[in-house]
Amino acid sequence: MITLQVFCSLVSFVNWLQNHLLPCPFKTITGLDCPGCGFQRSLVALITGDFVKSFLLYPPSISIIISFLSGLFFYNFPKNRKYFLFKPLVIITGNIIMFSYIYKMLFA
């Protein structure tokens, strides 16, 4: 019974998210995609469990989430600050965002 309630609440949460996505102000003003366009749709696809669709919508979404979660971990546990792992992760995420944006602007 509890799993059915959790499933129904997740379905209604995903439907609510899909109907309340924020418009990109950069795209509204310029008509061009910004480097973050597609992240919200990718996140909704990731919540529903469709990893392939999530990657196709916005490839850096998984690395952004991993970077964010590791940043929270390193901030909340100051004794285990291993920035030698966090800084390259952020640099790699930034490069994935940059190359994804360049690919989208040139070839898509």
Secondary structure as a PSIPRED ss2 file (coil, helix, strand):
# PSIPRED VFORMAT (PSIPRED V4.0)

   1 M C   1.000  0.000  0.000
   2 I H   0.000  1.000  0.000
   3 T H   0.000  1.000  0.000
   4 L H   0.000  1.000  0.000
   5 Q H   0.000  1.000  0.000
   6 V H   0.000  1.000  0.000
   7 F H   0.000  1.000  0.000
   8 C H   0.000  1.000  0.000
   9 S H   0.000  1.000  0.000
  10 L H   0.000  1.000  0.000
  11 V H   0.000  1.000  0.000
  12 S H   0.000  1.000  0.000
  13 F H   0.000  1.000  0.000
  14 V H   0.000  1.000  0.000
  15 N H   0.000  1.000  0.000
  16 W H   0.000  1.000  0.000
  17 L H   0.000  1.000  0.000
  18 Q H   0.000  1.000  0.000
  19 N H   0.000  1.000  0.000
  20 H C   1.000  0.000  0.000
  21 L C   1.000  0.000  0.000
  22 L C   1.000  0.000  0.000
  23 P C   1.000  0.000  0.000
  24 C C   1.000  0.000  0.000
  25 P H   0.000  1.000  0.000
  26 F H   0.000  1.000  0.000
  27 K H   0.000  1.000  0.000
  28 T H   0.000  1.000  0.000
  29 I H   0.000  1.000  0.000
  30 T H   0.000  1.000  0.000
  31 G C   1.000  0.000  0.000
  32 L C   1.000  0.000  0.000
  33 D C   1.000  0.000  0.000
  34 C C   1.000  0.000  0.000
  35 P C   1.000  0.000  0.000
  36 G C   1.000  0.000  0.000
  37 C C   1.000  0.000  0.000
  38 G C   1.000  0.000  0.000
  39 F H   0.000  1.000  0.000
  40 Q H   0.000  1.000  0.000
  41 R H   0.000  1.000  0.000
  42 S H   0.000  1.000  0.000
  43 L H   0.000  1.000  0.000
  44 V H   0.000  1.000  0.000
  45 A H   0.000  1.000  0.000
  46 L H   0.000  1.000  0.000
  47 I H   0.000  1.000  0.000
  48 T H   0.000  1.000  0.000
  49 G C   1.000  0.000  0.000
  50 D C   1.000  0.000  0.000
  51 F H   0.000  1.000  0.000
  52 V H   0.000  1.000  0.000
  53 K H   0.000  1.000  0.000
  54 S H   0.000  1.000  0.000
  55 F H   0.000  1.000  0.000
  56 L H   0.000  1.000  0.000
  57 L H   0.000  1.000  0.000
  58 Y C   1.000  0.000  0.000
  59 P C   1.000  0.000  0.000
  60 P C   1.000  0.000  0.000
  61 S H   0.000  1.000  0.000
  62 I H   0.000  1.000  0.000
  63 S H   0.000  1.000  0.000
  64 I H   0.000  1.000  0.000
  65 I H   0.000  1.000  0.000
  66 I H   0.000  1.000  0.000
  67 S H   0.000  1.000  0.000
  68 F H   0.000  1.000  0.000
  69 L H   0.000  1.000  0.000
  70 S H   0.000  1.000  0.000
  71 G H   0.000  1.000  0.000
  72 L H   0.000  1.000  0.000
  73 F H   0.000  1.000  0.000
  74 F H   0.000  1.000  0.000
  75 Y H   0.000  1.000  0.000
  76 N H   0.000  1.000  0.000
  77 F C   1.000  0.000  0.000
  78 P H   0.000  1.000  0.000
  79 K H   0.000  1.000  0.000
  80 N H   0.000  1.000  0.000
  81 R C   1.000  0.000  0.000
  82 K C   1.000  0.000  0.000
  83 Y H   0.000  1.000  0.000
  84 F H   0.000  1.000  0.000
  85 L H   0.000  1.000  0.000
  86 F H   0.000  1.000  0.000
  87 K H   0.000  1.000  0.000
  88 P H   0.000  1.000  0.000
  89 L H   0.000  1.000  0.000
  90 V H   0.000  1.000  0.000
  91 I H   0.000  1.000  0.000
  92 I H   0.000  1.000  0.000
  93 T H   0.000  1.000  0.000
  94 G H   0.000  1.000  0.000
  95 N H   0.000  1.000  0.000
  96 I H   0.000  1.000  0.000
  97 I H   0.000  1.000  0.000
  98 M H   0.000  1.000  0.000
  99 F H   0.000  1.000  0.000
 100 S H   0.000  1.000  0.000
 101 Y H   0.000  1.000  0.000
 102 I H   0.000  1.000  0.000
 103 Y H   0.000  1.000  0.000
 104 K H   0.000  1.000  0.000
 105 M H   0.000  1.000  0.000
 106 L H   0.000  1.000  0.000
 107 F H   0.000  1.000  0.000
 108 A C   1.000  0.000  0.000
